[in-house]
Amino acid sequence: MVTKIEETQLNMLESQVEHGGGGAWEYICLVKKLKVRRSDKVLKHGLSILNDPKKRSSLGPDEWTLYEQMAIAAMDCQCLDVAKDCINVLQKRFPESKRVGRLEGMLLEAKGSWTEAEKAYTSLLEDNPLDQAIHKRRVALAKAQGNMSGAIEILNKYLEIFMADSDAWRELAEIYVSLQMYKQAAFCYEELILSQPTVPLYHLAYADVLYTLGGLENLQAAKKYYSSTIELTGGKNTRALFGICLCTSAIAQLTKGRNKEDKDSPDLQSLATAALEKDYKQRAAAKVPVLASALKSLIVSS
């Protein structure tokens, strides 16, 4: 995840390059380092370097890294001729490279040649079954064709080998959610929380899934994970604050007529309501009456 400081640094460097202040290569390197997608800028400034023999030769071995980055940026921008030219240069320089082979498969994807791309990736995996990047390209290929069951199958097989890949677990969870397979999504988020317990995003997503599943046990668990999200974010997660209110209201509806000790305490809801009202007064004062009306309908009498 890109920090605010890193984003500011990137934006300043981008502005400098855009206004002719130099630093194109440094900008492209920073984009790669931060793993952000600014493909149009990378394509524009990368071409300015590659088209200048003096600038290109000054890169040394990094010239080939630029060709690779340019090929990917060109595919993002649907400049497939440029991508093909970059890949051809790399193919001549590294004729047996599996990394270049992956780029060739990606170009086939960009052209919509799904069958050919799948064949290319399968061939690469035969040579190196543990190539994580190729496995992930196959997931992307399945998703591009709308084959979500295929993407799920590939991801599950991949995670049997690379169990610590949090990005893969998250992607699998999001696919399950998109298909309304909430129990399976919940399992994925449990794995993520076990491996990275201090990431509030996972607590929040897990709470959302539990709330969607419904039922007293799931709602009580959802409330706990909304609470942990609030704790991990220093009380600044609006979605989690709303989640507390919704869970408390839903739990109260399910426990009507039960003994007092069986009911869920509304105290946390009161704290969440107060935090929401304070936040809205600071950021969107005009919407406070609407917020108050919405929260009033959820307030549970003690």
Helices and strands as residue ranges (DSSP letters): H 4-18, H 24-34, H 39-50, H 53-58, H 62-76, H 80-93, H 98-110, H 114-127, H 132-144, H 148-161, H 166-178, H 182-195, H 200-213, H 216-232, H 238-254, G 260-262, H 267-283, G 285-287, H 288-296
